[in-house]
C-alpha cells in the first residue's frame, strides 16, 4: 500500500465522507444505514452490534434488531466505513473512509479502548510473509493486546 497523507474526519464531516465513500462503492445511503453509522461513530470505544442496536433503538424510539445492524456493519466493513476489532467482536468507525489501509489495532485489556494505527510497512511485512508461505493475503488484521497509556 502506498504511503500518503490522509485527513481524518470527525463529526458531520465523517458522516459526509462515509456517505460519499459508501455511495461510491455502489451502495445506497438509507436512513437506517445513516442511523447505524451515527451510532457507531458516537462510541468512544469499539462497539458491538448489540451496543449499536440499542443506541439506534433509543434514538428512534423503536426496537432495532442486532441482526439488521450486523448486516449493515458487514456492508460498512466491505466499503471501508468501519473496521472490525476481531478479538472483541466489535466495530469502530473508520476516520478516513476514503483511504484503504490494513488494520492494526492496539487493544487495551483494562479499559477496552482500541486505537487504530496505520503502518503500511508492518502490514507489508505480514503480506510478504504470507506470500512466501504460498498464501494470498486479502485483509491482514493485526491486534496487539496490552495496556494503553491512560491505564499504565
N, C-alpha and C positions, 0 to 999 in steps of 0.2 A: 504494500500500500504506500502510496506516495506521501512524502512529507508536505504539509501545507498548513497554513494558519486557518483557523475557523472561528466563527463567532458563536459563543454560547448564548442562546436566547433564554429569556425568563419572562414570566407573566404573560401578558397578551401577545407579546412578540413570539413567545414559544408556541402558543396556541396557533398563531397565524402561520408560523414556519411549519408546524406539524400538519396543519390543514393543507398547505401548499405541497409538501412532500407526499402526503397521502394521496392527494388528487393526481399528482404527477405519476404515482405508481399505478394509476388506473382505477383507484377505489373512490367511492363516494363518501363525503364527509357528512354523515347524518347527524341529527340532533343527539341520538343515543351515543354515537361514537365521540362526539364533542363532549358530552357529559362524562363519559368514561375517561377521556383524556384529561379533562379539567380536574377530575377527582384524583387521577394518578399523579398529575403534576403538582397537586396540592400537598402531597405527602412529603415529609422531610426525610423519611427512611423508606426502604423498599416496602411495597405494599402487596399483600396477597389479593387474589381475585375477590375473596370474601370481604376484605377491608374495602376494596373499591366498590363492590356491590352495595355494601352498607352505606358508604358515603353518597353514592348516586341515589339510592333509595331514600335517604334522608333529604337530599336536595330536591328530589322530585315528588316526595310525599306519596310514593307508591313503591311496592316491593319490586326490586330488580334482581333476577336470579344470577347467581355466581356463574352458572354455565354460559349465560349470554355474555357476561363480562370476559370469561375465558376466551370465547371465540373472537371477541373484539381485540383482546390483548394479543392473541396469536397473529391477527392481521397487523397490529401495531408493530410487533417484533419483526415480521416479514418486511414491513415498509420502513423499518429503521426509526420508528417513532418512540419505541420503548425497548428496553433491554431487560432480559430475564436474569435475575440472580439465581442461578440454578440450584445452589446448595441450600437455599432457604425458600425456594419456590415462591419468589416474589418478584415484583417488577419495579422499574424506575423509568421515568420519562427521560428520553434522550434529549439533552440540552442543545444538541446540534444535529437535528434530523436530516439536514442536507449534506452531512458528511458521513461516510461509512468507515468505521474503524472496528477492529476486533475488540471484544470486551475484555477488560482487565479490571476486576473489582477487588478492592481492599475491604473486607467484611469484618466489622468489629464484633467479636463474640460477646462482648459485655453489653453494649448499648444497641446493637443491631444496625448501626449506620453502615452504609455501603458507599464507598467512594469509587467512582468510575474514572479511571485514568486511561489516557491514550499513549501507548508506547509501541509504535509500529515496529521498532527494532526487536523488541521482546517477542511480539506475536509472529514476526517474520521468522525468528529462530524456531518457534514451535512449528510453523508451517514447513520449514525446511526439514526439520527432524521427522515430521510426519511423511513427507515425500520420500525421504531416504529410506523409510521403513515400508515403502510401497503403498502408502495411504494417501488418498486425495482429500486434503482438508478443505472443508467448506466454511466452517464457522467456529474457529477456536474461541473458547471461553476460559479465561484464567481467573481463578478466585484465590485470594490469599486471605486466610483467616488469622486473626490476632486481635490486638487492641489498638484503637485509634488514639490519637494524641490527647483527646479530651479524657479518655479513660485510663491513661497511663498512670 
